[in-house]
Every structure is written in structure tokens, then in C-alpha cells.
Amino acid sequence: MGIIKYINEEIQVIRERDPAIKTSAEVLLYPCFWAILNYRVAHKLYKSGHYFWARWISQRSRRKTGIEIHPGATIGKGLFIDHGSGVIIGETAIIGDNVTLYQGVTLGGTGKEQGKRHPTLEDNVMVSAGAKILGSFTIGENSKIGAGSVVLKEVPPNCTVVGVPGRIVKQDNVKVPRSDMDQVNLPDPVMEELLALRKENADLNRQLEVLEEKERQKAAKKAEKKKEKKEKKYEAV
């Protein structure tokens, strides 16, 4: 890919996904622009067997941008890393087309695997801020990973994952639009369970109050009958 073609494509990607950008020239100020450009150069060197120089470029880029991309990673077109600080992409990670990563994302290994030990992200995946995807498995296309999630197992296509460890919440098998960059309004199964427990507890409290009221009324009637019986006994005397 020529430098001019790369710049034009990156301008289009960033302007499409970041509402903060006002002019095309601002692309040159984005750390993800330089991080991915350096990765493309380092990756070619890595594939050619020039491992030292490939790592030298990637480490220099990490110091300048805060984004660490191993030159051995395989990255498709249209990757957008928003803000970028703290993003780590491992050596055997595979990223498809039109993927979006936010700050603090880690595509890492578990430390126990050999060979392919980093995740594969298929096309149109979005990984929200601070999420960690650890291990050699696939995140299916059009899926979303919620902020702060820790994903340790495979995710089918068209899914949303939230929580620690990550829990899959299917969205009725409806594809997530490529332009949908909402990383906030995601399902929260933990909160749903808490709300269900709170409702159940409130129902039990209401039932208990009804039973207690019935017992009070029953005790009052019993006391009233006892009083009446005692009064009749005195009258008879």
C-alpha cells in the first residue's frame, strides 16, 4: 500500500468514526495514524526476517504513541484506535477489516500457549475502553466487547459481551451496524440479575407484611372473644 493511498484511507476511517475531527489535516495528529503506519513498515520487515529492525520500529512507535503493536500481528484494512493510550496487540493476533479499538484494550495471550496464542477479531468488531481479550480464540464479526470486560473464550458473530469474566448477550441475531460506535448503552446481565433479585425481595416483603397483618387481625379477634367471654362470666356471677 502506497503512503498516499494509506493516508487517504486513514482520513476516511477517522472522519467516519470520530466526530471530534474537523479537518483532514488533523489525521496527522492522531497517534493511531502513526502507530498503524509504523506497524505496516515493521510488519514488512518482520515478514522478510528482519526481526530486530521490525521490533526497533515498533518499540520506537510505542514510546511515541502509547500504542504497542507487535510487528508479527496481522491487521486488515480500516483499523481505528481511538485515543490509543495503553493499547497492546500481541504477536499472533489477527484483526479483520473495519475493527475499532478504544484506549486500554489488550489483545494478549494467557502465557501458557504455544504458536497461535493471541485472539482473532473478525470484521466490524468493536472493543470498548479497558477491555482485555486473552487467549487464542475468535471474536465473531459484528460483535461488541463492553468497557472493562475480560473475555476468555470464543464469541459468536453478532454478539455483545460484558462483565468479568465476559458474558455473551445476543441481540436477537441482528447485526451491529458498522457505523454503530456506541460503547455505553450495552446490555448488563449482572445488573439485570440484581434488579430481578430486588424485585423478588420486594415481593417477598409485601407478602410477609400481608401475613403479619393477618396474624395481627387474628390475634386481635381472639383477644376480643376472650374479653367478651370473660365479661359474660362476670355478668353471670
C-alpha positions in Angstrom: 0.0 0.0 0.0 1.4 3.4 -1.0 1.8 6.2 1.6 -0.7 8.4 -0.3 -3.3 5.7 -0.5 -2.8 4.8 3.2 -3.2 8.5 4.2 -6.4 8.8 2.2 -7.9 5.6 3.6 -6.9 6.7 7.2 -8.5 10.1 6.7 -11.7 8.4 5.6 -11.7 5.9 8.5 -11.0 8.5 11.2 -13.5 11.1 9.9 -16.2 8.3 9.7 -15.7 7.1 13.3 -14.5 10.1 15.3 -16.9 13.1 15.5 -14.2 15.2 17.1 -12.2 15.6 13.9 -12.9 18.8 11.9 -10.3 18.8 9.1 -8.5 16.1 7.2 -5.1 17.5 8.3 -5.9 16.6 11.9 -5.4 12.9 11.0 -1.6 13.7 11.1 -2.0 14.5 14.8 -3.7 11.2 15.7 -1.4 8.6 17.4 -3.3 5.7 15.8 -2.3 7.1 12.3 1.4 6.9 13.1 1.1 3.7 15.1 -0.5 1.9 12.2 1.8 3.4 9.6 4.8 2.3 11.6 3.2 -1.2 12.0 2.8 -1.5 8.2 6.5 -0.8 7.8 7.6 -3.0 10.7 5.3 -5.9 9.5 7.0 -5.9 6.1 10.4 -6.1 7.8 9.2 -8.8 10.1 7.8 -10.9 7.2 11.2 -10.5 5.5 13.1 -11.9 8.5 14.5 -8.5 9.7 13.2 -9.1 13.3 15.5 -6.6 15.1 14.6 -3.7 12.9 10.9 -4.6 12.9 10.9 -4.6 16.7 13.0 -1.4 16.8 10.4 0.4 14.7 7.5 -1.0 16.8 9.1 -0.1 20.1 10.0 3.4 19.0 6.4 3.8 17.9 5.2 2.6 21.3 7.2 5.2 23.1 5.9 8.0 20.9 2.2 6.9 20.6 1.5 4.8 23.7 0.2 2.0 21.3 2.1 -1.3 21.2 1.6 -3.3 18.1 3.8 -6.3 17.6 5.1 -6.4 14.0 4.1 -10.1 13.7 0.4 -9.3 14.2 -1.9 -9.5 11.1 -4.1 -6.4 10.7 -6.7 -5.8 7.9 -7.9 -2.6 6.5 -9.8 0.2 8.4 -8.4 -0.4 11.9 -9.2 2.6 14.1 -7.7 3.0 17.5 -9.5 5.8 19.4 -7.2 7.8 21.7 -5.0 4.7 21.8 -3.1 5.1 25.1 -2.3 1.7 26.6 -3.5 -0.4 23.6 -1.5 -3.7 23.2 -1.7 -6.1 20.2 0.2 -9.3 20.5 2.4 -11.1 18.0 -0.1 -13.7 16.8 -3.2 -11.5 16.9 -5.3 -11.4 13.8 -7.5 -8.4 13.2 -10.0 -8.2 10.3 -11.3 -5.2 8.4 -13.1 -2.2 10.0 -12.2 -3.0 13.6 -12.4 -0.4 16.3 -10.3 -0.4 19.5 -10.5 2.1 22.3 -7.9 3.1 24.9 -6.6 0.5 27.3 -7.5 -2.5 25.1 -5.3 -5.6 25.3 -5.3 -8.4 22.7 -3.0 -10.7 24.7 -2.1 -14.3 25.5 -2.5 -16.4 28.6 1.2 -17.2 28.9 0.6 -20.9 28.6 0.0 -21.4 24.9 2.5 -22.1 22.1 2.2 -21.0 18.5 -1.1 -19.0 17.9 -1.7 -17.6 21.4 -3.5 -14.3 20.8 -7.1 -13.6 19.7 -8.6 -13.3 16.3 -11.0 -10.4 15.7 -13.2 -10.7 12.7 -14.6 -7.9 10.6 -16.5 -5.0 12.2 -15.7 -5.9 15.8 -15.7 -3.1 18.4 -13.7 -3.4 21.6 -14.5 -0.7 24.2 -12.2 1.0 26.6 -10.2 -1.1 29.0 -11.4 -4.5 27.7 -9.0 -7.4 27.8 -9.2 -10.3 25.3 -6.8 -13.0 26.4 -6.1 -16.3 24.6 -6.2 -17.9 21.1 -9.9 -17.8 20.1 -12.1 -15.9 17.7 -14.4 -12.9 18.3 -17.1 -13.2 15.6 -17.8 -10.5 13.1 -20.1 -7.6 14.1 -19.6 -8.2 17.8 -19.1 -5.7 20.6 -17.0 -6.1 23.7 -18.1 -3.8 26.6 -15.8 -1.5 28.5 -13.7 -3.2 31.2 -14.8 -6.7 30.1 -12.3 -9.6 30.3 -13.0 -12.1 27.5 -11.5 -15.6 28.0 -13.5 -17.7 25.5 -14.9 -17.7 21.9 -17.6 -15.2 21.0 -20.0 -16.0 18.1 -20.8 -13.4 15.4 -23.3 -10.6 16.1 -23.0 -10.7 19.9 -22.4 -8.3 22.8 -20.1 -9.3 25.7 -20.0 -7.5 29.1 -18.6 -8.3 32.5 -15.7 -10.0 34.2 -15.4 -12.7 33.1 -17.2 -11.7 29.8 -20.8 -12.9 29.4 -22.4 -13.1 26.0 -25.7 -11.3 25.4 -27.1 -12.0 22.0 -29.1 -9.2 20.3 -31.7 -11.3 18.6 -29.2 -12.2 15.9 -29.4 -8.7 14.5 -26.1 -7.5 13.0 -24.5 -4.5 14.7 -24.1 -1.7 12.1 -20.6 -0.8 11.1 -21.3 2.9 12.0 -22.6 2.0 15.5 -19.9 3.3 17.8 -22.0 3.3 21.0 -19.8 1.6 23.7 -22.1 2.8 26.6 -25.6 1.5 26.0 -24.8 -2.2 26.2 -26.8 -4.9 28.0 -25.7 -5.6 31.6 -26.7 -9.1 32.7 -25.3 -8.6 36.2 -27.5 -5.5 36.7 -30.5 -7.3 35.3 -30.0 -10.1 37.8 -29.6 -7.6 40.6 -32.8 -5.9 39.6 -34.6 -9.2 39.4 -33.4 -10.1 42.9 -34.5 -6.7 44.2 -38.0 -7.1 42.7 -38.3 -10.6 44.2 -37.2 -9.4 47.6 -39.8 -6.5 47.4 -42.5 -9.1 46.5 -41.5 -11.3 49.5 -41.6 -8.3 51.8 -45.1 -7.4 50.7 -46.2 -11.0 51.2 -44.7 -11.1 54.6 -46.4 -7.8 55.6 -49.8 -9.3 54.4 -49.2 -12.4 56.5 -48.2 -10.3 59.6 -51.3 -8.2 59.2 -53.5 -11.3 59.0 -51.8 -12.7 62.1 -52.4 -9.3 64.0 -56.0 -9.3 63.0 -56.4 -12.9 64.0 -54.8 -12.2 67.4 -57.0 -9.2 67.9 -60.2 -11.2 67.2 -59.0 -13.9 69.6 -58.3 -11.4 72.3 -61.7 -9.7 71.7 -63.5 -13.1 72.0 -61.6 -13.9 75.2 -62.6 -10.5 76.6 -66.2 -11.0 75.7 -66.2 -14.5 77.3 -64.7 -13.1 80.5 -67.3 -10.3 80.7 -70.2 -12.8 80.3 -68.7 -14.9 83.1 -68.7 -11.8 85.4 -72.2 -10.9 84.5 -73.4 -14.5 85.3 -71.9 -14.2 88.8 
